[in-house]
Amino acid sequence: MFLIMREAFYGTTRFEDFAERVGLSDPVTAARLGDLVGDGLLEREDYREPGQRTRQLYRLTEKGADLFPVLVALMQWGDRWENDGGRVELRHRDCGEPVEVALRCAAGHELGPSDLELARKPKA
């Protein structure tokens, strides 16, 4: 699932591109894409190239796009703890600096596990 979502974040939309880039068979790709659509992370959209049959694109939903920081956090963790340090790095397009995920409170304080407590949400 994460590999297909990674490709969706990179802009992949076509079935055959997902299958090729992730290295999955067509039946497995179809099943994974179907699961992601069923979970509301991707949505299907019809398209048709001239002279071809109608096919479907897969686009991120708002729910799917909200998963992006999770994927970046996993990449950051892997870069730190895996021996090769990762093969790619996300950089801010405007300034060129590496991107990092950080946990912050609403006031902007950076937090670690010892700074947190569980609290019940107010009833709606």
Secondary structure, 3 states (H helix, E strand, C coil): CHHHHHHHHCCCCEHHHHHHHHCCCHHHHHHHHHHHHHCCCEEEEEECCCCCCCEEEEEECHHHHCCHHHHHHHHHHHHHHCCCCCCCCCECCCCCCECCCCCECCCCCECCHHHCCCCCCCCC
